[in-house]
């Protein structure tokens, strides 16, 4: 990608080397060398403490950054940059897929190019695995699973029927009253010893990764949005939904039908049907909507019950 060409495409003001050529896009929290990254609002600017990327797309001019493109509409610029990047990578070289001889591939399985399947894997009927995917050893995929491009599944992972891993996140922007798509080019990483229930949806990151760490277990019918991070040995019961970029700590337990909108630290317990709208500290037990400590919720409920009885006596 040429920096000057990109500046014209996204209608930005270029500061720096117009001849600079870049190979990658990278998120601010995981910058790569020879890439362009993004600082699109004040919140991201506050977290910016290290410059690794060669250039940045910014919402205003930022001192000490040599190469930057200043834009007016951050979401539109992000979408157009991703589209331009995808065009430059359209004819990228492909390599043959490698499948271990010890793995079992059932009928009507489709596997894309540049992927690898480790030892002793079982891939049951009608599964689809995209391009540039990597499955470790002893992975079990039950029927009708869809694995999108760039997904990594580590050793000893079990995924149940109907689950979709790596679909685009729910990303759009408005342009002249039209809703337009922001393509997602990140990945999903599922670390070792995990289990994913039936009919779950785990979206890929926009630029970076959605990650489920070692030993975590997900029940059926769970939605994990783009760029979310789930810590080690965490349990999530059925019908939960996690919004984009949410971070869940290690050894967390989340009851069924909970909605998670904020960070949850290690060893917390979230009761079923809770709505977590603000950060939950380590070792807390919370319930209700908006979620609060369980003891507080019980006191509130007792108070409401008392008022109700007094009114109806």
C-alpha positions as CSV (number, residue, x, y, z in Angstrom):
1,X,0.0,0.0,0.0
2,X,1.3,3.4,-1.0
3,X,0.7,6.1,1.7
4,X,-0.1,8.8,-0.9
5,X,-2.5,6.6,-2.8
6,X,-4.2,5.7,0.5
7,X,-4.5,9.3,1.5
8,X,-6.3,10.1,-1.7
9,X,-8.7,7.1,-1.3
10,X,-9.7,8.1,2.2
11,X,-9.7,11.9,1.5
12,X,-7.1,12.6,4.2
13,X,-4.4,15.1,4.8
14,X,-1.0,13.4,4.5
15,X,1.9,14.4,6.8
16,X,5.2,12.6,6.1
17,X,6.7,10.4,3.4
18,X,4.3,10.2,0.4
19,X,6.5,7.4,-1.1
20,X,6.2,5.2,1.9
21,X,4.9,1.7,1.1
22,X,3.3,-0.5,3.8
23,X,2.5,-4.2,3.9
24,X,0.0,-4.6,6.7
25,X,-2.8,-3.0,8.8
26,X,-2.5,-3.5,12.5
27,X,-4.5,-2.5,15.6
28,X,-3.2,0.0,18.0
29,X,-2.7,-2.5,20.8
30,X,-0.8,-4.9,18.6
31,X,1.2,-2.8,16.1
32,X,3.5,-4.4,13.6
33,X,6.5,-3.1,11.8
34,X,6.0,-1.9,8.2
35,X,2.2,-1.4,8.9
36,X,-0.3,1.4,9.3
37,X,-2.3,1.6,12.5
38,X,-5.2,3.7,13.7
39,X,-5.8,6.4,16.3
40,X,-9.4,7.3,15.7
41,X,-10.6,9.0,18.9
42,X,-9.5,10.5,22.2
43,X,-9.9,7.2,24.0
44,X,-7.4,5.5,21.7
45,X,-5.0,8.4,21.9
46,X,-4.9,8.1,25.7
47,X,-3.8,4.4,25.4
48,X,-1.2,5.2,22.7
49,X,2.2,4.8,24.5
50,X,4.4,3.0,22.0
51,X,5.0,3.5,18.3
52,X,5.9,0.4,16.3
53,X,3.9,0.9,13.1
54,X,5.4,3.0,10.3
55,X,2.4,5.2,9.8
56,X,-1.0,6.0,11.4
57,X,-4.4,7.2,10.4
58,X,-5.4,9.8,12.9
59,X,-8.5,11.9,13.8
60,X,-6.2,14.9,14.4
61,X,-2.6,15.8,14.0
62,X,-0.5,14.1,16.7
63,X,3.0,15.3,17.6
64,X,6.0,13.0,17.3
65,X,4.4,10.8,14.6
66,X,6.4,11.3,11.4
67,X,3.9,9.7,9.0
68,X,0.2,10.2,9.5
69,X,-3.0,10.7,7.5
70,X,-5.5,13.0,9.2
71,X,-9.1,12.2,8.4
72,X,-12.6,13.6,9.2
73,X,-14.7,10.5,9.3
74,X,-12.9,7.8,11.3
75,X,-15.2,4.8,10.6
76,X,-15.4,5.6,6.9
77,X,-11.6,5.9,6.7
78,X,-11.2,2.6,8.5
79,X,-13.6,0.9,6.1
80,X,-12.0,2.3,2.9
81,X,-8.5,1.5,4.2
82,X,-9.5,-2.1,4.8
83,X,-11.1,-2.3,1.3
84,X,-7.9,-0.9,-0.3
85,X,-5.7,-3.3,1.7
86,X,-7.9,-6.3,0.5
87,X,-7.4,-5.2,-3.1
88,X,-3.6,-5.1,-2.8
89,X,-3.7,-8.6,-1.3
90,X,-6.1,-10.1,-3.8
91,X,-3.4,-12.1,-5.7
92,X,-1.4,-13.2,-2.7
93,X,0.4,-16.5,-3.2
94,X,-1.3,-19.7,-2.0
95,X,0.2,-22.8,-0.6
96,X,-1.2,-26.4,-0.6
97,X,-3.1,-27.4,2.5
98,X,-1.4,-30.0,4.7
99,X,-3.4,-32.7,6.5
100,X,-1.9,-35.2,8.8
101,X,-2.3,-38.8,7.8
102,X,-3.5,-39.6,11.3
103,X,-6.5,-37.3,11.0
104,X,-10.0,-38.5,10.0
105,X,-11.9,-36.4,7.4
106,X,-15.5,-37.4,7.0
107,X,-17.6,-36.9,3.8
108,X,-18.5,-33.5,2.3
109,X,-15.8,-31.6,4.2
110,X,-14.3,-28.6,2.4
111,X,-10.9,-27.2,3.4
112,X,-9.4,-24.1,1.7
113,X,-5.8,-23.4,0.7
114,X,-2.8,-22.7,2.9
115,X,-4.3,-24.4,5.9
116,X,-2.9,-27.1,8.2
117,X,-4.6,-30.0,10.0
118,X,-2.6,-31.5,12.9
119,X,-2.4,-35.1,14.1
120,X,-5.4,-37.2,15.3
121,X,-8.0,-34.6,14.3
122,X,-11.6,-35.7,13.5
123,X,-13.6,-33.5,11.1
124,X,-17.1,-34.7,10.7
125,X,-19.5,-34.4,7.8
126,X,-20.3,-31.0,6.1
127,X,-17.7,-29.0,7.9
128,X,-16.1,-26.0,6.0
129,X,-12.7,-24.8,6.9
130,X,-11.4,-21.6,5.1
131,X,-8.1,-20.5,3.9
132,X,-5.0,-20.0,6.1
133,X,-6.5,-21.8,9.0
134,X,-4.5,-23.9,11.5
135,X,-5.8,-26.8,13.6
136,X,-3.6,-28.4,16.2
137,X,-3.6,-32.0,17.3
138,X,-6.6,-33.9,18.7
139,X,-9.1,-31.4,17.5
140,X,-12.7,-32.6,17.1
141,X,-15.1,-30.7,14.8
142,X,-18.7,-32.1,14.9
143,X,-20.9,-31.8,11.8
144,X,-21.9,-28.6,10.0
145,X,-19.3,-26.3,11.5
146,X,-18.0,-23.3,9.6
147,X,-14.5,-22.1,10.2
148,X,-13.7,-18.8,8.4
149,X,-10.3,-17.8,7.1
150,X,-7.3,-17.1,9.4
151,X,-8.7,-19.1,12.4
152,X,-6.3,-20.9,14.7
153,X,-7.6,-23.8,16.9
154,X,-5.0,-25.3,19.2
155,X,-4.6,-28.8,20.6
156,X,-7.4,-30.8,22.3
157,X,-10.3,-28.5,21.4
158,X,-13.8,-29.8,20.9
159,X,-16.4,-27.8,18.9
160,X,-20.0,-29.0,18.6
161,X,-22.3,-29.0,15.7
162,X,-23.5,-25.9,13.9
163,X,-21.0,-23.4,15.4
164,X,-19.6,-20.6,13.2
165,X,-16.1,-19.3,14.0
166,X,-14.6,-16.2,12.3
167,X,-17.6,-14.5,10.7
168,X,-17.4,-10.7,10.4
169,X,-18.1,-8.7,13.4
170,X,-21.1,-6.3,13.5
171,X,-19.3,-3.3,12.0
172,X,-20.9,-0.5,10.0
173,X,-20.8,3.2,9.4
174,X,-23.3,5.8,8.1
175,X,-22.5,7.7,5.0
176,X,-25.2,10.1,3.6
177,X,-27.9,8.1,5.5
178,X,-26.7,4.8,4.0
179,X,-25.4,2.1,6.2
180,X,-22.1,0.7,4.8
181,X,-20.0,-2.3,5.9
182,X,-16.7,-2.3,7.6
183,X,-15.0,-5.6,6.5
184,X,-13.2,-7.5,9.2
185,X,-9.7,-9.0,8.4
186,X,-8.6,-10.2,11.8
187,X,-8.8,-13.7,13.2
188,X,-10.1,-16.0,16.0
189,X,-7.7,-17.9,18.2
190,X,-8.9,-20.7,20.4
191,X,-6.2,-22.0,22.7
192,X,-5.8,-25.6,23.9
193,X,-8.1,-27.7,25.9
194,X,-11.2,-25.7,25.2
195,X,-14.7,-26.8,24.3
196,X,-17.3,-24.8,22.3
197,X,-21.0,-25.8,22.4
198,X,-23.4,-26.2,19.6
199,X,-24.7,-23.2,17.5
200,X,-22.3,-20.7,18.9
201,X,-21.0,-17.7,17.0
202,X,-17.5,-16.3,17.5
203,X,-16.7,-13.3,15.3
204,X,-13.2,-12.4,14.1
205,X,-11.4,-9.2,15.1
206,X,-11.7,-6.2,12.9
207,X,-7.9,-5.9,12.5
208,X,-6.7,-7.9,15.4
209,X,-7.9,-11.1,17.1
210,X,-10.8,-12.5,19.1
211,X,-9.2,-14.9,21.6
212,X,-10.5,-17.7,23.9
213,X,-7.7,-18.8,26.1
214,X,-6.6,-22.2,27.4
215,X,-9.1,-24.4,29.1
216,X,-12.2,-22.3,28.7
217,X,-15.6,-23.9,28.1
218,X,-18.6,-22.4,26.3
219,X,-22.1,-23.8,26.4
220,X,-24.6,-23.7,23.4
221,X,-26.0,-20.6,21.7
222,X,-23.4,-18.1,22.8
223,X,-22.4,-14.9,20.9
224,X,-18.8,-13.7,21.2
225,X,-18.3,-10.4,19.3
226,X,-15.2,-9.1,17.5
227,X,-12.0,-8.5,19.4
228,X,-13.3,-10.0,22.6
229,X,-10.9,-11.8,24.9
230,X,-11.9,-14.6,27.3
231,X,-9.3,-15.7,29.9
232,X,-8.2,-19.1,31.0
233,X,-10.5,-21.7,32.5
234,X,-13.6,-19.6,32.2
235,X,-17.1,-21.1,32.1
236,X,-19.9,-19.4,30.1
237,X,-23.4,-20.9,30.2
238,X,-25.9,-20.9,27.3
239,X,-27.4,-17.9,25.6
240,X,-24.9,-15.3,26.8
241,X,-23.8,-12.4,24.6
242,X,-20.5,-10.6,24.8
243,X,-20.1,-7.2,23.0
244,X,-17.1,-6.2,20.9
245,X,-13.7,-5.7,22.6
246,X,-14.9,-7.0,26.0
247,X,-12.2,-8.6,28.2
248,X,-13.0,-11.5,30.5
249,X,-10.4,-12.6,33.1
250,X,-9.3,-16.1,34.2
251,X,-11.5,-18.5,36.1
252,X,-14.7,-16.4,35.6
253,X,-18.1,-18.1,35.7
254,X,-21.0,-16.5,33.7
255,X,-24.5,-17.8,34.2
256,X,-27.0,-18.3,31.3
257,X,-28.5,-15.4,29.3
258,X,-26.1,-12.8,30.7
259,X,-25.3,-9.8,28.6
260,X,-21.6,-8.6,29.0
261,X,-20.7,-5.0,28.1
262,X,-17.7,-4.3,30.3
263,X,-14.5,-5.9,31.6
264,X,-14.7,-8.7,34.1
265,X,-11.6,-9.5,36.2
266,X,-10.4,-12.8,37.5
267,X,-12.5,-15.3,39.6
268,X,-15.7,-13.2,39.3
269,X,-19.1,-14.9,39.2
270,X,-21.9,-13.4,37.1
271,X,-25.3,-14.7,37.9
272,X,-27.7,-15.8,35.1
273,X,-29.6,-13.0,33.3
274,X,-27.3,-10.3,34.6
275,X,-26.5,-7.2,32.6
276,X,-22.9,-6.2,33.1
277,X,-22.6,-2.5,32.1
278,X,-19.6,-1.5,34.2
279,X,-16.3,-3.2,35.2
280,X,-16.5,-6.1,37.7
281,X,-13.5,-6.5,40.0
282,X,-11.8,-9.8,40.9
283,X,-13.6,-12.3,43.1
284,X,-16.9,-10.3,43.0
285,X,-20.3,-12.1,42.8
286,X,-22.8,-10.0,40.9
287,X,-26.4,-10.3,39.7
288,X,-29.2,-8.3,38.2
289,X,-29.5,-5.5,35.7
290,X,-27.5,-3.4,35.9
291,X,-25.3,-5.9,37.6
292,X,-24.3,-5.2,41.2
293,X,-22.9,-7.3,44.1
294,X,-25.3,-10.1,44.8
295,X,-25.7,-9.1,48.4
296,X,-26.8,-5.6,47.4
297,X,-29.3,-7.1,44.9
298,X,-30.8,-9.3,47.6
299,X,-31.2,-6.3,49.9
300,X,-32.9,-4.3,47.1
301,X,-35.3,-7.2,46.4
302,X,-36.1,-7.6,50.1
303,X,-36.9,-3.9,50.3
304,X,-39.1,-3.9,47.2
305,X,-40.9,-7.0,48.6
306,X,-41.5,-5.2,51.9
307,X,-42.9,-2.1,50.2
308,X,-45.2,-4.3,48.1
309,X,-46.6,-6.2,51.1
310,X,-47.2,-2.9,53.0
311,X,-49.1,-1.4,50.1
312,X,-51.3,-4.5,49.7
313,X,-52.1,-5.3,53.3
